[in-house]
Amino acid sequence: MSVVIRQPGVVLTDHLFQVPLDHAAPHGEQIEVYAREVVAAGKERAELPWLLFLQGGPGGRAARPLGRDSWLDRALDDYRVLLLDQRGTGRSTPATRQTLPLRGGAAEQAEYLSFFRADSIVRDAELIRRQLLGERGQWTLLGQSYGGFCTLTYLSLAPEGVREAMVTGGLAGLRSSAADVYRAAYPRVARKNTAHYARYPQDVETVRRVVEHLADAPARLPDGGDLTVPAFQALGLLLGSGSGSDTLHYLLEDAWVRGSAGLELSDTFLAGVQSQLSFAGGPLYAVLHESIYGQRSVDAGPTAWAAHQVRAEFPEFDALQALADGTPVRFTGEMIYPWMFETDPALRPLREAAQLLADRTDWPDLYSPEALAANQVPVVAAVYHDDMYVDTADSLATADAVRGLRAWVTNEWEHDGLRASGGQVLDRLIRMARGDA
């Protein structure tokens, strides 16, 4: 029996579904996928259209609502919303350092994880749609970031289930390899560094002092992880969100404390760093990150730690050279590196499986350019002009490649505009989908 919970202004209902691990073997091993239905209080029995929210990631569970918060406030005016914990995340059958060893060794774990990309997520959603809406029922898609990637896969594989689609910060390059993605990403990250130091020039010296300290001896984080110079640079992931530069600055404000042995990195700082760097709450983000770009028809080779390989083309991210040159140390961004599977305790047990995924060369295609070129589903998208995570040029090329897609290009928000705008971005997209904007 479904659990129903009431919060101020909303009614929440739990749903748990059995789906095949491998949709090509529907009678084989089954896993669980959890979803939470959200409807405005007083509309529980109303005939409302459904909206499926596809969360960013990969490997991100759906947000846990607190009443009519953020974009949900606008969505609940018109829709019954389904928040999906994509397979392997949240309350769905988990895939973590604790559960994956039950599959066997690294080879068995990697094979299992190969079924956790967008194509499987979409096929899960299609089974759920038929159970909730019936065979002919259709729902609206709202894809944020990686959820937008999943939306493109949905329109490629099962457009008959979609009434309309809305994408925020998530139009992937249909023919971009992992190396292409990161070759375009490093310059964007460099620009975000420049903007951060222009806003907080005092951080230049603070960052240099931290790097000098870590270069002498990595620090130990509260969870036992190692804070090395490259790990510290990975805090640049913050710079792609609307408030990320401020968050990074406030974190750096607490960097130093005078202890019995003199100046040392403070526990407050180390705890804050751990909260930003640890993958304990979402290990699939790291394990699967580059595999989301793997497509046989795009690149016959492996993804092969593309972010790590391409970094050598951008020596300005060499922190020790920056110290020697007297220049600002640059943070990196949304890049996953092999050393993370050594420094992060949540990832260490998964390093061999991650390596096998990085070596894989037979990833199925995730997008059908032919199906998208013949698309009949109304699609609207917010493209954030200054997006650090998703390349604007790729997004606009994809917008041109999807028949009928209407793009709204804006620099008013960063990548997290759906959440940060308090419903304004979603309202604009809804009006666009209806032809009102």
Backbone hydrogen bonds, N-H to C=O, Kabsch-Sander energy under -0.5 kcal/mol:
donor,donor_aa,acceptor,acceptor_aa,energy
5,I,12,L,-2.8
7,Q,10,V,-2.0
10,V,7,Q,-1.9
11,V,39,V,-2.6
12,L,5,I,-3.4
13,T,37,E,-2.3
14,D,3,V,-2.4
15,H,35,A,-2.1
17,F,33,V,-2.7
19,V,17,F,-0.5
19,V,31,I,-2.7
21,L,29,E,-3.0
23,H,21,L,-0.6
25,A,22,D,-2.3
28,G,25,A,-2.4
31,I,19,V,-2.9
33,V,17,F,-2.5
34,Y,85,D,-0.5
35,A,15,H,-2.5
36,R,83,L,-2.6
37,E,13,T,-3.1
37,E,35,A,-0.5
38,V,81,V,-3.2
39,V,11,V,-1.9
41,A,9,G,-2.2
43,K,40,A,-2.4
46,A,43,K,-1.4
48,L,46,A,-1.6
51,L,80,R,-2.5
52,L,140,T,-3.1
53,F,51,L,-0.6
53,F,82,L,-2.6
54,L,52,L,-0.6
54,L,142,L,-2.9
55,Q,53,F,-0.7
68,R,8,P,-0.6
69,D,67,G,-1.6
72,L,69,D,-1.4
73,D,69,D,-0.5
73,D,70,S,-1.2
74,R,71,W,-0.6
75,A,71,W,-2.2
76,L,72,L,-2.9
77,D,74,R,-1.2
78,D,74,R,-0.5
78,D,75,A,-1.4
79,Y,75,A,-2.5
80,R,49,P,-2.6
81,V,38,V,-2.5
81,V,79,Y,-0.6
82,L,51,L,-2.9
83,L,36,R,-2.9
83,L,81,V,-0.5
84,L,53,F,-1.2
84,L,82,L,-0.7
85,D,34,Y,-2.3
85,D,83,L,-0.5
86,Q,60,G,-0.6
86,Q,84,L,-1.1
88,G,93,T,-0.6
89,T,86,Q,-2.1
92,S,89,T,-2.2
93,T,32,E,-2.1
95,A,88,G,-1.7
100,L,96,T,-2.8
102,L,99,T,-1.5
103,R,100,L,-2.3
104,G,101,P,-1.2
109,Q,105,G,-2.4
110,A,106,A,-2.7
111,E,107,A,-2.2
112,Y,108,E,-2.1
113,L,109,Q,-2.5
114,S,110,A,-1.2
115,F,112,Y,-1.6
116,F,113,L,-1.6
120,S,117,R,-0.5
121,I,117,R,-2.0
122,V,118,A,-2.7
123,R,119,D,-1.7
124,D,120,S,-2.3
125,A,121,I,-2.4
126,E,122,V,-2.1
127,L,123,R,-1.7
128,I,124,D,-2.3
129,R,125,A,-2.9
130,R,126,E,-2.1
131,Q,127,L,-1.7
132,L,128,I,-2.5
133,L,129,R,-3.4
134,G,129,R,-0.7
134,G,130,R,-0.9
137,G,134,G,-0.9
139,W,161,G,-2.0
140,T,50,W,-2.7
141,L,164,E,-2.3
142,L,52,L,-2.4
143,G,166,M,-2.8
144,Q,54,L,-2.2
144,Q,142,L,-0.6
145,S,143,G,-0.5
145,S,168,T,-2.7
147,G,144,Q,-2.9
148,G,145,S,-1.9
149,F,145,S,-1.2
150,C,146,Y,-2.4
151,T,147,G,-1.6
152,L,148,G,-2.0
153,T,149,F,-1.9
154,Y,150,C,-2.6
155,L,151,T,-2.5
156,S,152,L,-1.1
157,L,153,T,-2.4
158,A,154,Y,-3.1
161,G,158,A,-1.7
162,V,159,P,-1.9
163,R,139,W,-2.4
163,R,161,G,-0.5
164,E,139,W,-0.6
165,A,378,P,-2.5
166,M,141,L,-2.5
167,V,380,V,-2.1
168,T,143,G,-2.7
169,G,382,A,-2.6
172,A,170,G,-1.0
174,L,172,A,-0.6
176,S,173,G,-1.1
177,S,175,R,-0.5
181,V,177,S,-2.3
182,Y,178,A,-2.0
183,R,179,A,-2.2
184,A,180,D,-1.6
185,A,181,V,-1.2
186,Y,182,Y,-2.1
188,R,184,A,-0.8
189,V,185,A,-2.5
190,A,186,Y,-2.4
191,R,187,P,-1.9
192,K,188,R,-1.8
193,N,189,V,-2.1
194,T,190,A,-2.2
195,A,191,R,-2.2
196,H,192,K,-2.3
197,Y,193,N,-2.6
198,A,194,T,-1.7
199,R,195,A,-1.7
200,Y,196,H,-2.8
203,D,200,Y,-2.1
204,V,201,P,-1.3
206,T,202,Q,-1.2
207,V,203,D,-2.9
208,R,204,V,-1.9
209,R,205,E,-2.3
210,V,206,T,-2.2
211,V,207,V,-2.5
212,E,208,R,-2.5
213,H,209,R,-2.2
214,L,210,V,-2.7
215,A,211,V,-2.5
216,D,212,E,-1.1
217,A,213,H,-1.7
219,A,227,L,-1.9
221,L,219,A,-0.5
221,L,225,G,-3.1
224,G,221,L,-2.3
226,D,343,T,-1.7
227,L,219,A,-3.3
227,L,225,G,-0.5
228,T,226,D,-1.1
232,F,228,T,-2.4
233,Q,229,V,-2.3
234,A,230,P,-1.3
235,L,232,F,-1.7
236,G,233,Q,-1.9
237,L,234,A,-1.8
238,L,235,L,-2.2
239,L,236,G,-1.6
240,G,237,L,-1.1
241,S,238,L,-1.8
244,G,241,S,-1.0
245,S,241,S,-0.5
247,T,243,S,-2.3
248,L,244,G,-2.6
249,H,245,S,-2.1
250,Y,246,D,-2.7
251,L,247,T,-1.9
252,L,248,L,-2.3
253,E,249,H,-1.9
254,D,250,Y,-0.7
254,D,251,L,-1.0
255,A,252,L,-1.9
257,V,264,E,-2.3
259,G,257,V,-0.8
259,G,262,G,-2.9
262,G,259,G,-1.5
264,E,257,V,-2.5
266,S,255,A,-2.3
269,F,254,D,-0.6
270,L,266,S,-2.5
271,A,267,D,-2.7
272,G,268,T,-2.1
273,V,269,F,-2.8
274,Q,270,L,-2.4
275,S,271,A,-2.0
276,Q,272,G,-1.0
276,Q,273,V,-0.8
277,L,273,V,-2.2
278,S,274,Q,-2.7
282,G,279,F,-1.1
285,Y,282,G,-1.4
286,A,282,G,-0.6
286,A,283,P,-0.7
287,V,283,P,-2.4
288,L,284,L,-2.6
289,H,285,Y,-0.5
292,I,288,L,-1.0
292,I,289,H,-0.6
293,Y,290,E,-1.7
294,G,291,S,-1.4
295,Q,293,Y,-0.5
296,R,363,W,-2.0
298,V,295,Q,-1.3
299,D,295,Q,-2.3
304,A,358,A,-2.6
309,Q,305,W,-2.3
310,V,306,A,-3.1
311,R,307,A,-1.3
312,A,308,H,-0.6
312,A,309,Q,-0.9
313,E,310,V,-2.4
314,F,311,R,-2.3
317,F,314,F,-2.1
318,D,315,P,-2.1
319,A,317,F,-0.9
322,A,318,D,-1.9
323,L,319,A,-1.9
324,A,320,L,-2.0
325,D,321,Q,-2.4
326,G,322,A,-1.1
327,T,322,A,-2.1
332,T,233,Q,-1.9
335,M,333,G,-1.9
337,Y,335,M,-0.5
340,M,337,Y,-1.5
341,F,338,P,-1.6
342,E,339,W,-2.0
343,T,339,W,-1.9
344,D,340,M,-1.8
347,L,344,D,-1.7
348,R,344,D,-1.7
350,L,347,L,-2.0
351,R,348,R,-1.5
354,A,350,L,-2.6
355,Q,351,R,-2.1
356,L,352,E,-1.9
357,L,353,A,-2.0
358,A,354,A,-2.2
359,D,355,Q,-1.5
360,R,356,L,-0.7
360,R,357,L,-0.7
372,L,368,S,-2.6
373,A,369,P,-2.0
374,A,370,E,-1.1
375,N,372,L,-1.2
380,V,165,A,-2.2
381,A,406,R,-2.2
382,A,167,V,-2.9
383,V,381,A,-0.6
383,V,408,W,-2.8
384,Y,382,A,-0.6
385,H,383,V,-0.7
385,H,410,T,-2.6
387,D,384,Y,-2.1
395,S,391,D,-2.3
396,L,392,T,-2.6
397,A,393,A,-2.1
398,T,394,D,-2.4
399,A,395,S,-2.4
400,D,396,L,-1.8
401,A,397,A,-1.2
402,V,398,T,-1.3
403,R,372,L,-2.4
403,R,401,A,-0.7
405,L,402,V,-2.0
406,R,379,V,-2.4
407,A,405,L,-0.5
408,W,381,A,-3.0
409,V,407,A,-0.6
410,T,383,V,-2.4
410,T,408,W,-0.5
415,H,240,G,-1.2
417,G,414,E,-1.6
419,R,416,D,-0.5
420,A,416,D,-3.0
421,S,417,G,-2.3
422,G,419,R,-1.3
423,G,418,L,-0.7
424,Q,421,S,-1.1
427,D,423,G,-2.5
428,R,424,Q,-2.2
429,L,425,V,-2.1
430,I,426,L,-2.7
431,R,427,D,-2.3
432,M,428,R,-2.3
433,A,429,L,-2.8
434,R,430,I,-1.4
435,G,432,M,-1.3
436,D,431,R,-3.4
437,A,431,R,-0.8
